[in-house]
Amino acid sequence: MHPKALIDEAAALARTVLRFEQPADTLVSAHFRGNRSLGSKERHALAETTYALLRRRMLFQHLAQSGRGPTERRLVLLAWAGDARVRDAACSPEEKAWLEGLRSIDTSTLAPKLRHNLPDWIAERLQGPEFDALAEALMQPAPLDLRVNTLKAKRDAVLAQLQAEGVRCAATPYSPWGIRLEGKPALNQWPLFKDGTIEVQDEGSQLLALLLDAKRGEMVADFCAGAGGKTLALGAAMRNTGRLYAFDVAGHRLENLRPRLARSGLSNVYPVQIAHERDERIKRLSGKLDRVLVDAPCSGLGTLRRNPDLKWRQSPETVAALTDQQQSILASSARLLKPGGRLVYATCSLLREENEAVAEGFDAAQPGFRRLDAASLVDPALCEAGCLRLWPHRHGSDGFFAAVWERAH
C-alpha cells in the first residue's frame, strides 16, 4: 500500500477506535477483516500505532493542537509505530517541519496528566511513592508470556528447544511454568502451539493457578472461566484427574475454550454456561468442591499495557457497579466449598475498591472462612498484607490481586 494510503487507513481506524464504542482489539480485528488486502507488516503498523495512540492519548492530543489538517491524521503522525520512512514519505513538507519542531519539546516539563496519560479519577486512586514508575510502566507494550503444558513437556526442555530455534526468550521469574518472549512472533504456526505444549498466558495469571494449588482427584471450579487460560493451567496441575468445572455466563467465551481444550489433552474439564452466579447448576454443587477460583469481572486496569483503551472506557460509575457484582459472585462461589476447601478471589485490577475492599467485605460477611497468607503459597516478594499484589513496574507482569481463604471445618 502506498504510504499516503496507509496513513489514511491508520487515521480511519483511529477515528473509529477513539469513539470508544467497543473494545479496541475488537475494532482493530474488524477493520482488518474488512480490509483483506492489507499485508502483515501493514496490519502490524496499524495495530501498533492505534495502541501507541491510546497509551499516550492526552499527550498526543495536546501536541496535535499546534498542527493543521484532520485531527486523526495529526494523531497518527505523532503516534506512528511503523517504519518511520513510510510516515515520512506520506508527510507534506509542512507536516515534516511540524513534527521536527515538536522534537525539541522536553515532555518532562509538561503538566503531570500529559506525562502519565491517565484520567484524573484513576490517577487519584493510584497516587503513592511509586506512581510515576507505575504510570510509565502502564504505557509500555506488554511482553508475550507462554505457559508450558506440564502434561506434555517440561519448561526447561521447551525453553531449550525455542532458544535452539533462534527464539529470543527466557524463563519467567516467578511462575515455574512460564516463558517470556521478546517481540510478537506468529505463534499460531508453531508446532508446539498446535499440539498444545504451549499456551499464551501472562505470568500473573499463571500465579493464580499456583495459589489455588489444585490437587489430583479433587473437585475444582474456575468460576469465571472466560476463554479458559487458568482452567487449562488448573487441569494440568491436577494431572488430568478429578473434575474441573469451567463456569461462565458467556457462551461464546466457553466456545473459545473448546479448541484450546482439545489441544491441551485434558479430559477432566467440564465447561458449563450459567445464567448468573445463583444458577441452579451452581446450587447443586453446594458444599461439594475442594477448591474454587474466582477471577472476577473487573475494570481490567491492571492490563493497560495490553488494553490501553480501558482507561478511557471505564469510569467511577462502572467500577462501582463492578464491585457490587464482585461481592455477589464471591459470596455465591463460597457456597460451593466443602469444609477445608480453598477459595481464591482475584482480579486484574489495580484499584483498592475492587481488591482489598471486596476481600474485607467478604471477611465481615463470612465468618466461616479464615484468610490464608498468600506469602506462604507464592514468593513473598509478590505479596502485600497477606495478599498477592502484582505491579507491572515491579514484577513485569500485568497488575493482579488475589486473596485466599479456607473454609472452616
Legacy VTK file of the C-alpha trace (Angstrom):
# vtk DataFile Version 3.0
C-alpha trace
ASCII
DATASET POLYDATA
POINTS 409 float
0.000 0.000 0.000
1.243 3.495 -0.839
2.483 5.364 2.283
-0.156 8.100 1.936
-2.910 5.485 1.667
-1.560 3.627 4.717
-1.550 6.798 6.833
-5.121 7.482 5.671
-6.033 3.928 6.681
-4.478 4.446 10.120
-6.405 7.712 10.550
-9.685 5.998 9.623
-9.010 3.242 12.171
-8.109 5.823 14.838
-11.346 7.691 14.155
-13.332 4.512 14.811
-11.392 3.416 17.898
-11.469 6.853 19.565
-15.256 6.732 19.732
-14.757 4.026 22.407
-17.960 2.252 21.406
-16.331 -1.208 21.618
-13.043 -2.647 22.876
-10.075 -1.562 20.762
-8.968 -5.109 19.929
-12.470 -5.896 18.614
-12.459 -2.810 16.379
-8.922 -3.432 15.107
-9.781 -7.046 14.229
-12.983 -5.959 12.468
-11.041 -3.353 10.480
-8.586 -5.981 9.294
-11.375 -8.393 8.316
-12.874 -5.622 6.194
-9.520 -4.874 4.541
-8.142 -8.221 3.403
-5.629 -6.600 1.062
-3.501 -5.374 3.979
-0.204 -7.230 4.354
1.183 -8.453 7.683
3.581 -5.507 8.042
0.788 -3.070 7.286
-1.527 -4.697 9.841
1.245 -4.609 12.418
1.909 -0.899 11.778
-1.787 -0.030 12.020
-2.351 -2.024 15.209
0.765 -0.783 16.988
0.039 2.827 16.015
-3.512 2.518 17.352
-2.288 1.173 20.693
0.512 3.750 20.914
-2.104 6.469 20.417
-4.345 5.017 23.132
-1.436 4.761 25.585
-0.450 8.440 25.240
-3.709 9.926 24.048
-3.582 13.012 26.293
-0.035 13.900 25.246
-0.695 13.416 21.539
-3.936 15.394 21.663
-2.055 18.244 23.336
0.744 18.208 20.762
-1.693 17.852 17.855
-3.233 21.248 18.631
-0.260 23.010 17.064
-0.644 21.226 13.719
-3.002 21.622 10.792
-5.232 19.204 8.914
-7.614 16.465 10.106
-7.212 15.680 13.800
-6.922 11.898 13.379
-4.186 12.333 10.767
-2.171 14.514 13.143
-2.619 11.996 15.948
-1.493 9.119 13.735
1.614 11.007 12.573
2.527 11.609 16.229
1.838 8.035 17.338
3.173 6.227 14.243
4.714 2.911 15.301
5.527 1.510 11.859
8.540 2.160 9.636
9.431 5.847 10.026
10.257 6.010 6.315
6.632 5.204 5.496
5.389 8.081 7.639
7.989 10.469 6.207
7.020 9.525 2.646
3.379 10.314 3.429
4.081 13.713 5.031
3.882 17.073 3.304
6.838 19.455 3.810
4.701 21.405 6.277
3.944 18.248 8.300
7.621 17.262 8.347
8.558 20.698 9.687
5.839 20.476 12.318
6.998 17.051 13.536
10.624 18.207 13.581
9.673 21.206 15.708
7.913 19.017 18.265
11.083 17.006 18.849
12.584 19.935 20.737
9.853 19.806 23.399
11.021 18.456 26.759
7.997 16.366 27.750
9.274 16.148 31.351
8.298 19.826 31.745
4.688 19.268 30.701
1.732 19.029 33.069
1.573 15.749 35.073
-1.519 14.448 33.244
0.305 14.831 29.902
3.127 12.717 31.285
1.109 9.941 32.953
-1.772 9.866 30.427
-4.362 8.655 32.924
-7.816 10.091 33.589
-7.887 12.113 36.811
-10.050 9.602 38.695
-7.573 6.761 38.034
-4.500 8.876 38.774
-6.005 9.950 42.098
-6.600 6.336 43.158
-3.070 5.208 42.231
-1.147 8.058 43.847
1.781 6.977 46.024
5.583 6.910 46.169
5.801 4.682 43.067
3.114 6.403 40.995
5.458 7.779 38.319
7.131 4.396 37.803
3.751 2.641 37.639
2.311 5.170 35.189
5.342 4.832 32.932
5.148 1.019 33.048
1.464 1.121 32.089
2.375 2.991 28.892
4.802 0.297 27.722
3.756 -2.623 25.492
3.413 -5.868 27.435
5.711 -8.822 26.726
4.298 -12.093 25.431
4.226 -14.832 28.078
3.673 -18.526 27.468
2.703 -21.320 29.841
4.174 -24.747 29.248
1.583 -27.523 29.471
3.233 -29.801 32.021
1.143 -32.750 30.814
3.179 -32.664 27.611
6.597 -31.217 28.412
8.868 -29.636 30.991
9.590 -25.931 30.840
13.377 -26.344 30.635
13.053 -28.634 27.627
10.687 -26.270 25.802
12.890 -23.277 26.634
15.965 -25.042 25.286
14.109 -26.033 22.105
12.894 -22.494 21.443
16.314 -20.995 22.068
17.906 -23.567 19.757
15.435 -22.456 17.081
16.581 -18.855 17.478
13.607 -17.609 19.514
14.627 -14.904 21.973
13.067 -15.967 25.254
13.717 -16.602 28.944
12.075 -18.304 31.905
9.582 -16.129 33.780
10.974 -15.117 37.190
8.051 -16.249 39.363
5.940 -18.886 37.590
7.608 -22.315 37.241
5.625 -22.885 34.026
6.243 -19.604 32.204
8.393 -18.468 29.283
8.669 -14.799 28.266
9.255 -13.997 24.605
10.813 -10.948 23.019
8.703 -9.497 20.236
5.426 -10.911 18.957
6.064 -13.945 16.758
3.252 -15.707 14.871
2.668 -18.451 17.444
-0.312 -19.981 15.660
2.012 -21.691 13.208
4.395 -23.149 15.778
4.160 -26.957 16.193
4.458 -26.512 19.976
1.367 -24.302 19.914
-0.608 -26.515 17.556
-0.061 -29.623 19.698
-0.957 -27.853 22.965
2.516 -27.881 24.516
2.407 -24.111 24.982
-0.398 -21.621 25.589
-0.379 -17.833 25.756
-0.889 -16.748 29.377
0.509 -13.801 31.343
2.741 -14.812 34.237
0.397 -13.121 36.706
-2.486 -15.250 35.528
-0.352 -18.385 35.935
0.315 -17.454 39.554
-3.420 -17.556 40.327
-3.402 -21.268 39.496
-0.428 -21.725 41.826
-2.345 -20.008 44.635
-5.298 -22.348 44.219
-2.896 -25.343 44.261
-5.425 -27.832 42.855
-4.502 -31.468 43.523
-5.008 -34.795 41.802
-8.508 -36.213 42.073
-10.141 -33.101 43.525
-13.351 -31.335 42.522
-12.467 -27.801 41.430
-14.234 -24.853 39.788
-12.945 -21.948 37.740
-15.970 -19.769 38.493
-15.418 -17.063 35.850
-13.541 -19.136 33.300
-13.707 -16.878 30.253
-11.664 -18.384 27.415
-10.083 -20.786 29.885
-6.423 -19.885 30.269
-6.486 -20.528 34.008
-8.771 -23.539 33.546
-6.108 -25.193 31.395
-3.402 -24.416 33.953
-5.533 -25.913 36.729
-6.285 -29.028 34.697
-2.593 -29.635 34.105
-1.839 -29.088 37.808
-4.470 -31.736 38.582
-2.667 -34.086 36.168
-5.882 -34.568 34.197
-7.637 -36.255 37.129
-10.628 -35.304 39.252
-13.315 -32.983 37.928
-12.784 -29.357 36.880
-15.781 -27.130 36.141
-15.331 -24.107 33.870
-18.273 -21.807 34.610
-19.066 -18.636 32.694
-22.139 -16.614 31.769
-20.858 -16.017 28.211
-21.283 -18.976 25.897
-19.019 -17.524 23.210
-16.123 -17.369 25.658
-16.599 -21.015 26.586
-16.707 -21.861 22.873
-13.276 -20.261 22.569
-12.094 -22.667 25.269
-13.026 -25.778 23.296
-10.226 -25.725 20.671
-7.698 -24.901 23.385
-9.055 -27.771 25.447
-8.709 -30.139 22.501
-5.062 -29.148 22.019
-4.265 -29.457 25.720
-5.045 -33.157 26.031
-7.221 -32.544 29.110
-10.296 -34.713 29.615
-11.234 -33.659 33.170
-12.678 -30.231 32.219
-16.440 -29.617 32.080
-17.421 -26.240 30.523
-20.794 -25.049 31.849
-22.620 -21.906 30.770
-24.572 -20.399 33.662
-27.204 -17.675 33.687
-25.780 -15.894 36.750
-23.888 -16.645 39.956
-27.069 -18.038 41.608
-27.789 -20.509 38.790
-29.409 -23.814 39.876
-26.443 -25.729 38.441
-24.261 -23.881 40.924
-26.570 -24.604 43.833
-26.496 -28.353 43.124
-22.752 -28.366 43.830
-23.076 -26.548 47.148
-20.625 -27.865 49.744
-19.046 -30.401 47.373
-15.942 -28.727 45.928
-12.361 -28.777 47.184
-11.203 -25.550 45.530
-12.760 -22.583 43.754
-11.040 -19.836 41.772
-12.958 -16.586 41.246
-11.137 -14.407 38.717
-13.914 -11.850 38.911
-15.169 -9.459 36.219
-13.313 -6.207 36.881
-12.165 -2.914 35.390
-9.093 -4.615 33.891
-6.885 -1.647 34.765
-4.003 -3.995 35.547
-3.890 -4.880 31.841
-3.458 -1.345 30.457
-0.216 -2.362 28.739
-2.298 -4.723 26.583
-5.653 -2.907 26.656
-4.890 0.827 26.919
-8.401 1.774 25.800
-9.774 0.555 29.143
-8.562 3.676 30.962
-10.719 5.763 28.617
-13.710 3.395 28.616
-14.020 2.778 32.369
-15.385 5.286 34.897
-16.020 5.530 38.649
-19.617 4.516 37.906
-18.665 1.335 36.036
-16.240 0.397 38.826
-18.950 0.912 41.474
-21.268 -1.416 39.554
-18.484 -3.988 39.259
-17.759 -4.034 42.986
-21.388 -4.942 43.723
-21.124 -7.788 41.220
-17.796 -8.930 42.644
-19.235 -9.196 46.152
-22.207 -11.196 44.883
-20.078 -13.601 42.827
-17.656 -14.168 45.697
-20.468 -14.930 48.148
-22.133 -17.386 45.737
-18.906 -19.172 44.842
-18.023 -19.628 48.520
-21.093 -21.843 48.984
-19.584 -24.441 46.678
-16.766 -25.312 49.070
-16.690 -28.232 51.443
-15.125 -27.792 54.911
-11.381 -27.304 54.499
-11.825 -26.144 50.895
-9.814 -23.278 49.427
-11.214 -20.120 47.839
-9.181 -17.645 45.761
-10.633 -14.268 44.779
-8.668 -12.461 42.086
-8.861 -9.503 39.718
-6.615 -7.902 37.122
-7.393 -4.504 38.646
-5.091 -2.063 40.416
-7.883 -0.411 42.412
-8.344 -0.987 46.132
-12.144 -0.897 45.895
-12.120 -3.937 43.583
-9.455 -5.750 45.586
-8.801 -5.313 49.307
-12.186 -3.695 49.919
-14.054 -6.650 48.386
-11.947 -9.124 50.373
-12.572 -7.192 53.586
-16.299 -7.159 52.859
-16.211 -10.951 52.453
-14.329 -11.318 55.750
-17.039 -9.372 57.537
-19.908 -11.274 55.926
-18.441 -14.817 56.036
-17.109 -15.729 59.498
-16.895 -19.371 58.402
-13.818 -18.621 56.296
-10.307 -17.826 57.512
-7.731 -15.940 55.471
-4.572 -17.716 54.367
-1.321 -15.796 53.944
-0.526 -15.702 50.231
3.161 -15.294 51.112
3.153 -18.896 52.351
1.938 -20.079 48.933
3.970 -17.983 46.450
7.129 -15.840 46.548
6.702 -13.343 49.438
8.140 -10.624 47.160
4.810 -10.780 45.282
2.659 -10.182 48.355
1.370 -7.264 50.392
-0.570 -7.609 53.667
-1.156 -11.311 53.117
-2.481 -10.918 49.545
-0.923 -11.410 46.134
-0.265 -7.931 44.655
1.434 -7.812 41.265
2.530 -4.497 39.761
3.779 -4.031 36.171
6.620 -1.710 37.228
7.841 -4.083 39.949
7.168 -7.559 38.636
6.950 -7.205 34.846
3.530 -8.876 34.742
0.052 -7.470 34.390
-1.392 -5.980 37.565
-3.109 -8.667 39.653
-4.621 -9.032 43.107
-5.627 -12.214 44.924
-6.845 -13.097 48.403
-7.039 -16.676 49.703
-9.401 -18.280 52.238
-10.032 -21.709 53.721
-13.491 -22.820 54.793
-13.665 -23.800 58.445
-14.039 -27.480 59.283
LINES 1 410
409 0 1 2 3 4 5 6 7 8 9 10 11 12 13 14 15 16 17 18 19 20 21 22 23 24 25 26 27 28 29 30 31 32 33 34 35 36 37 38 39 40 41 42 43 44 45 46 47 48 49 50 51 52 53 54 55 56 57 58 59 60 61 62 63 64 65 66 67 68 69 70 71 72 73 74 75 76 77 78 79 80 81 82 83 84 85 86 87 88 89 90 91 92 93 94 95 96 97 98 99 100 101 102 103 104 105 106 107 108 109 110 111 112 113 114 115 116 117 118 119 120 121 122 123 124 125 126 127 128 129 130 131 132 133 134 135 136 137 138 139 140 141 142 143 144 145 146 147 148 149 150 151 152 153 154 155 156 157 158 159 160 161 162 163 164 165 166 167 168 169 170 171 172 173 174 175 176 177 178 179 180 181 182 183 184 185 186 187 188 189 190 191 192 193 194 195 196 197 198 199 200 201 202 203 204 205 206 207 208 209 210 211 212 213 214 215 216 217 218 219 220 221 222 223 224 225 226 227 228 229 230 231 232 233 234 235 236 237 238 239 240 241 242 243 244 245 246 247 248 249 250 251 252 253 254 255 256 257 258 259 260 261 262 263 264 265 266 267 268 269 270 271 272 273 274 275 276 277 278 279 280 281 282 283 284 285 286 287 288 289 290 291 292 293 294 295 296 297 298 299 300 301 302 303 304 305 306 307 308 309 310 311 312 313 314 315 316 317 318 319 320 321 322 323 324 325 326 327 328 329 330 331 332 333 334 335 336 337 338 339 340 341 342 343 344 345 346 347 348 349 350 351 352 353 354 355 356 357 358 359 360 361 362 363 364 365 366 367 368 369 370 371 372 373 374 375 376 377 378 379 380 381 382 383 384 385 386 387 388 389 390 391 392 393 394 395 396 397 398 399 400 401 402 403 404 405 406 407 408
